[in-house]
C-alpha cells in the first residue's frame, strides 16, 4: 500500500471562517463545496474543513473539551506570524516560551487558535 496524499481535516461549524483563516495563513486558496472546503497551496491539496454543525471548540490546555490534535508551524518570524493569525480571525492562547523539555534551547513556541478554536503552535529557532 502507498499513501498518495496526506490531508489534515478540521471540523468547524463556520467552515467559511475556518477555511479563509487557514488559506490566508498558509498562502493558499479555498475550493468550496456545500459542507466541505479544500485548502490548496501551490497547487497541492493540503487541508480540509468539514462542516460540523455541533462542533465544540477545544478548551486549551486543560478544559473539559481538550484538543485532540494540533499543528506545529515553524516560521522565520514569530511576531509577524502571530499578527497574521490574529488579523485572519485567530486568537493568541499563550505567549512565546521555550518548550519545557528544552528550557535552555533556542527554540520558542507561541500557541494560537483558529476561528473554530483549534489550537496550533508557531515555532521559531
N, C-alpha and C positions, 0 to 999 in steps of 0.2 A: 504494500500500500504506500502511496505517495500523497502527502498533503499538498494540494496545489494552490491553496490560498488560506491565509490566516486573517480573520476579521474580528475585531473586538466589537461587541454589540452592547449598547447601553439601553436600558428601559427608561421611559420618561412619559409623563402624562402630557407634556407640551413638547412634542417632537420638533416643532419649528424652532423654538428657542434653543433646545439642546443641540440640534444639528447645525444651526447657524453658529453657535458657540464653538463647537469642535472644528467646523470647517474654517472659521476665522482664525482659530488658534493654530491649526496645522497648515494653513495656507492652501486650503482645498476648496472644493465646490460641493454643493448638495444636489443629489438627484432624488426627487421626491416621488413616492407612491403614497397612497392614502394612509396606511398605517406603518410605513417603513421608509426611512430615509437612508441613503447611502452617502458616505463622505468619500470623495475621490481626491487624492493628492498625486500630482504629477502623473495622471492617467491611471493610477492604481487604486482600487477599492481597498480602503484601509480600516473603515469603521462603519458601523450601522447604528441607527437609532430606531428602536421599535416602540410603537405605541403601547403603553401600559396604563390604561385609564386610572387604575387604583394604585399606581406606583407610590411608595412611601420612601422618601429620601433617607439615606443613611444618616445617622446622628454620630458623626465622628468626634472623638475617638472612642467613646465608651457608652454611647446611648443605647437604648433598647433595640433600635434598628441599626445595627452596626454594618459597616462596609463589608463587602464580600470579596471585592477585587478593587485594585486601583492601578493607575498608570504612574510610572516614574518617567518624566520627560526631562532629559538632560539638555540644558541650554547654555549659551555663551554669555547671557546677560540676565541674571536673575531678576533684577529690578524691572527691566523692560518687559520680560515675560509676565511678571506679576501685574504690571499696569495693563497689558493687553488682555489678560484673563478677566480682570475687573471691568474693563471697557466693554468686553463682549458679554457681560452679564454674569460672570462668575463672582466668587467671593473668597477672600482670604480666610483660612481657618487657623493657620499658625505661621508666625514669622520665621524667617530663615534661622536655622540652627544646625549644628553638626550632629550627625547620627550618633546615637547612644553607643553603638558598637565601635566607633572611632572618634572619640571626643577631641583628639589632638590632630586629626587629619585636616586636609584642605577642603574636603567636600562639604557643601552646605545644602540643606533642603528646606523648602518652604511648602506648606500644604494649602491647597485651594480646593474649591468645589465648583462643579459645573452648575448651570442653572437648575438642573434636576437634583442637585445635591450630591453628585458622585464625586468623592474625594480623589485628588491626584496630586502628585508632587512635582515641583520643578527642582532640579538638582543642578549644581554648578561646582566645578573643581577650582 
